[in-house]
Amino acid sequence: MGVEYALVHIKYTIPPAICLTLLYRPLLTKLDAYKIGFLIIIAVVSTIPWDSYLIRNRIWSYPSHVIIGPKMFDIPLEEVFFFVVQTYNTSLLYLILSKSTFQPIYLRVERPCSHRLGPANPQWRYYKLFGQLALLALIILSWGMVKGNGIGTYTGLILIWAVPFLLILWSLAYQFILGLPISNTAIPIILPTLYLWIVDTLALQRGTWVINTGTKFGIHLWDGLEIEEALFFLVTNTLIVFGQLAFDNALSVLYTFPGLFRDPPALPSPLLLVQALLIPAARYEQARIVGLREAVARLKKKSRSFYLASSTFQVQIRTDLLLLYSFCRVADDLVDNACSSSEANQRIEKLQQFLNTAYGDQKSGPPNLNSILNDFPPDTHSALLQLPIRKLSRQSLEDLLRGFQTDLLFSKKNTNPPIENSCDLELYACRVAGTVAQMCIELIFHSYPSSMAPEGQCRILEAGNRMGIALQYVNISRDIGVDAKMGRVYLPTTWLAQENLTFNSILRNPRGKKVEKLRSRLLDRAFTLYQSSRDAIEELPIEATGPIRVAVQSYMEIGHVLRQEGYAVKAGRATVPKGRRLMVAWMALAGRE
Ligand SMILES: CC(C)=CCC/C(C)=C/CC/C(C)=C/CC/C(C)=C/[C@@H]1[C@@H](COP(=O)(O)OP(=O)(O)O)[C@]1(C)CC/C=C(\C)CC/C=C(\C)CCC=C(C)C
């Protein structure tokens, strides 16, 4: 009996497990736990028969003085723990590295060129086939090595066990394996493999486990690292990462195509996941993928705070929020970028017609939105078409358009600017931002059905509305100068009068001590509203609380920056430095401010 192998864990595998857990803990969700647990079970169940065979046939062995004693099917318990901890560590590293990637946009429709819906990535079928043939060849080669019963036996046994699993995973998830950024694929394989190679070098040099002669090539990758050991760790980490990728591929299919899976559960069963993976890529909906790609690009370009926040949501709700953002952004830009206020008015009318058609008469089947799209520029079509209409209340979207209408009432000639007093300001903010908050909450409750009584849900919606107003006040405080250039002053005229300012004087000069005083007054209101509504976030479904905290705290941080002297400005707007934004997001996830 000895503790040598146990010490390998204490020194080398448990410390990274603890560090990775602490790092990922604020982001860990039930779905992540489900994924990791699922893979650990598969890893242990599939490795035990193979490892037991190897030990019984003396391919490798453990001197009795290095293990504590208890065994499972001849495998020391330390070794069984190794399968668990390796799967856990590599999975966590994968989750950390892939968190910011919105994976559904890497799905590809595969159709033959002659298909009536047009060509779409036909070459991917050949990539799949090529990989399958290569893996089949490897299986045949490894079978020959095992049969030969010579120095290639150990290599053959590793490959004959692992490659069939790789073949299955490749066949199901080749799109993600090939298409995702290497931060999601190669890096989570390479980093733990290199680490385990070093650990293995140290362990073998100390004789913790021994590969017997006659069944190995005797080649060392470096001094102390047998080629077979190096291969083993490479292959097992590849299996773990491919397993995670297959899982995520299934989730992406499930949550991206409502036409294939309408309202899938937040924790899908293994059967449902397999069904999603078996859907032929020819049935994926190209318009949906394009809509999501454009939504991600829009969010990335236009809002750093919400882009960062969006990456903390799970794929299901993240998809809906991205599409909502895309619609709101496009609608806001259509109005803001119109050449004249009459064109802007026409655009709002068209958006209203779009909503009328989209909500239409629910009984007469799905509405045909294509005819109305001709009224809009082509680069806005996907944002309009993909809006998750059936999950959102018509009232909120119509109020948002009413808010945009207020913007059109600003003009130098207009002697009655639309925001006269605090009530006007609040109503405006409620329409353009309170509605957005309410829609976000509607989407959350749709993704994570709650047993909360309707009164409770109403209370949360009201708090969300206040939070939206708070964010809009921060937005207005930040943009006083930018808005003045567009002929808009959202500070109430009664407030201006108290400082001997006028609408036109702000248009001429949106700076100075008096303006700072008013900015500060608006920020005070924003923070009061924030304080009065932030507790309601904790009552949201658990999957949404951390990410929503990130969204609102990141945006409120702009307010904190505005209160400091000499803050950084980008394109005329106060901006939160990246490091500070990340710190705020991290603290928000951890539930601190
Ligand atoms: C991660 C996440 C939550 C993403 C989605 C957010 C989303 C759908 C935002 C819509 C943004 C938008 C373009 C709306 C049009 C109207 C508008 C301009 C509103 C202002 C946003 C400003 O963003 P930005 O600075 O990029 O805009 P400009 O460059 O100035 O044009 C707003 C300030 C409103 C944003 C409000 C929210 C996102 C609501 C936040 C509150 C919640 C999510 C609910 C909190 C829940 C409780 C229970 C309190």
The ligand as an SDF file (V2000), in Angstrom:
LIG
                    3D

 49 49  0  0  0  0  0  0  0  0999 V2000
  -28.0390   41.2140  -22.8190 C   0  0  0  0  0  0  0  0  0  0  0  0
  -29.2960   41.8850  -23.0660 C   0  0  0  0  0  0  0  0  0  0  0  0
  -30.1970   42.1020  -21.9080 C   0  0  0  0  0  0  0  0  0  0  0  0
  -29.5200   42.2330  -24.3340 C   0  0  0  0  0  0  0  0  0  0  0  0
  -30.7020   42.7460  -24.9590 C   0  0  0  0  0  0  0  0  0  0  0  0
  -31.0120   44.1470  -24.6010 C   0  0  0  0  0  0  0  0  0  0  0  0
  -31.9090   44.8000  -25.5930 C   0  0  0  0  0  0  0  0  0  0  0  0
  -32.9830   44.0450  -26.2090 C   0  0  0  0  0  0  0  0  0  0  0  0
  -31.6640   46.0940  -25.8370 C   0  0  0  0  0  0  0  0  0  0  0  0
  -32.4300   46.9130  -26.8150 C   0  0  0  0  0  0  0  0  0  0  0  0
  -31.6010   48.0800  -27.1940 C   0  0  0  0  0  0  0  0  0  0  0  0
  -32.2450   49.0550  -28.1510 C   0  0  0  0  0  0  0  0  0  0  0  0
  -31.4930   49.3440  -29.3570 C   0  0  0  0  0  0  0  0  0  0  0  0
  -33.4420   49.6050  -27.8820 C   0  0  0  0  0  0  0  0  0  0  0  0
  -34.0600   50.6970  -28.6670 C   0  0  0  0  0  0  0  0  0  0  0  0
  -34.4740   51.8200  -27.7220 C   0  0  0  0  0  0  0  0  0  0  0  0
  -33.2630   52.3310  -26.9900 C   0  0  0  0  0  0  0  0  0  0  0  0
  -32.2840   53.1290  -27.7370 C   0  0  0  0  0  0  0  0  0  0  0  0
  -33.1440   52.0010  -25.6760 C   0  0  0  0  0  0  0  0  0  0  0  0
  -31.9000   52.2620  -24.9090 C   0  0  0  0  0  0  0  0  0  0  0  0
  -30.9010   51.2940  -24.8830 C   0  0  0  0  0  0  0  0  0  0  0  0
  -29.6290   51.9450  -25.2390 C   0  0  0  0  0  0  0  0  0  0  0  0
  -28.7010   51.1380  -25.7670 O   0  0  0  0  0  0  0  0  0  0  0  0
  -27.5020   51.8830  -26.5220 P   0  0  0  0  0  0  0  0  0  0  0  0
  -26.6630   52.6590  -25.5660 O   0  0  0  0  0  0  0  0  0  0  0  0
  -26.8200   50.8370  -27.3210 O   0  0  0  0  0  0  0  0  0  0  0  0
  -28.3280   52.8300  -27.4840 O   0  0  0  0  0  0  0  0  0  0  0  0
  -28.0000   54.1300  -28.3130 P   0  0  0  0  0  0  0  0  0  0  0  0
  -26.6270   53.9180  -28.8730 O   0  0  0  0  0  0  0  0  0  0  0  0
  -28.0750   55.2770  -27.3720 O   0  0  0  0  0  0  0  0  0  0  0  0
  -29.0660   54.1790  -29.3650 O   0  0  0  0  0  0  0  0  0  0  0  0
  -31.5840   51.5830  -23.7210 C   0  0  0  0  0  0  0  0  0  0  0  0
  -30.8470   52.3570  -22.6870 C   0  0  0  0  0  0  0  0  0  0  0  0
  -32.5960   50.6670  -23.1190 C   0  0  0  0  0  0  0  0  0  0  0  0
  -31.9780   49.3700  -22.6560 C   0  0  0  0  0  0  0  0  0  0  0  0
  -32.8540   48.7150  -21.6480 C   0  0  0  0  0  0  0  0  0  0  0  0
  -32.7210   47.4190  -21.3450 C   0  0  0  0  0  0  0  0  0  0  0  0
  -31.7940   46.5040  -22.0010 C   0  0  0  0  0  0  0  0  0  0  0  0
  -33.5680   46.8590  -20.2830 C   0  0  0  0  0  0  0  0  0  0  0  0
  -32.7360   46.3350  -19.1110 C   0  0  0  0  0  0  0  0  0  0  0  0
  -33.5680   45.7390  -18.0410 C   0  0  0  0  0  0  0  0  0  0  0  0
  -33.8000   44.4340  -17.9360 C   0  0  0  0  0  0  0  0  0  0  0  0
  -33.1900   43.4560  -18.8470 C   0  0  0  0  0  0  0  0  0  0  0  0
  -34.7510   43.8990  -16.9010 C   0  0  0  0  0  0  0  0  0  0  0  0
  -34.2260   43.9470  -15.4890 C   0  0  0  0  0  0  0  0  0  0  0  0
  -35.1110   43.1080  -14.6540 C   0  0  0  0  0  0  0  0  0  0  0  0
  -35.5600   43.4400  -13.4410 C   0  0  0  0  0  0  0  0  0  0  0  0
  -36.4750   42.5140  -12.7580 C   0  0  0  0  0  0  0  0  0  0  0  0
  -35.2320   44.6930  -12.7490 C   0  0  0  0  0  0  0  0  0  0  0  0
  1  2  1  0
  2  3  1  0
  2  4  2  0
  4  5  1  0
  5  6  1  0
  6  7  1  0
  7  8  1  0
  7  9  2  0
  9 10  1  0
 10 11  1  0
 11 12  1  0
 12 13  1  0
 12 14  2  0
 14 15  1  0
 15 16  1  0
 16 17  1  0
 17 18  1  0
 17 19  2  0
 19 20  1  0
 20 21  1  0
 20 32  1  0
 21 22  1  0
 21 32  1  0
 22 23  1  0
 23 24  1  0
 24 25  2  0
 24 26  1  0
 24 27  1  0
 27 28  1  0
 28 29  2  0
 28 30  1  0
 28 31  1  0
 32 33  1  0
 32 34  1  0
 34 35  1  0
 35 36  1  0
 36 37  2  0
 37 38  1  0
 37 39  1  0
 39 40  1  0
 40 41  1  0
 41 42  2  0
 42 43  1  0
 42 44  1  0
 44 45  1  0
 45 46  1  0
 46 47  2  0
 47 48  1  0
 47 49  1  0
M  END
$$$$
